[in-house]
């Protein structure tokens, strides 16, 4: 398999300040691990392509005016907070814009066939970003924008989003809650931040049944997550018949992560990836783009991303 690896130096310029868990060191740790292990030589390195229509794709997901508001409040020379958890530094919006362009570039490369799948080592992350506000470290909802881009630019009909971050992706769920063309599936610790993601949340109107949450109690590990993917997600995905799979790939469900209480191992992330890759090969020509979300123990994050990439590329 030809696996693309998307990165850009500007992602490290999103300055979250001392002590913040979503730090530039996350990407340094990932990239250092890939170089140290030699895995980087097996990947196709891809740089984000500037998109003159970026505002169009952002506005296709976020409420009109939200992106313009972010532009107006970019701070000069200091970091401000958009909510209690979400710092906004002078370079944060530029990094967020390039993160979106990185994911869209990955989508384009997969659709063109120059890579089979791709992983986007981007920051800031995206899945908590709501239609009209930043939240939970997130400014722009990278995966949600990619889903609409696939539909509007590449004319695909059905997009499946798998979110295995330990925190429920409230923003992504809400953006597609009444939409039957985008299936949102999430495994996450519950009850936990941000408070959404119960089994009762299944979509509304025409979108009812196209949101599927599998909340997990503190202490759940590999067996629990793999069971949910094989016994719950797999048949739902097969029935949906997606044209493309997007992964909100948070690695904070790892047992070494400081912000949560699940017990997933490096092997668990590898096997989860193999399950998804097999489903993609069966149902959507192997098309997967995976996008970094959480993961805050630097060593565990680096190893888990490495295993994720190994499984994507085998």
Protein Blocks (a to p, Z undefined) as FASTA:
>chain_A
ZZdddddfklmmmcgbghiabbfklmmmmmmmmmmnommmmpccddddddfklmmmmmmm
mcghjlmmmmmmocehiacdfbfklccdfklmmmmmmmmmmmmmmmmmmmnopafbdcdd
ddddfklpcfkbceehiabdfklmmmmmmmmmnopabdcdddfbfbdcfklmmmmmmcck
bccdddddddddehiaifklgbehjlgoiaccddddehiafklmmmmmmmmmmmmmmmno
pabdcddddfklpfkbckbccfbdfklmmmmmmmmmmmmmmmngopacdddfedjbfklm
mmmmmmmmmmmmZZ
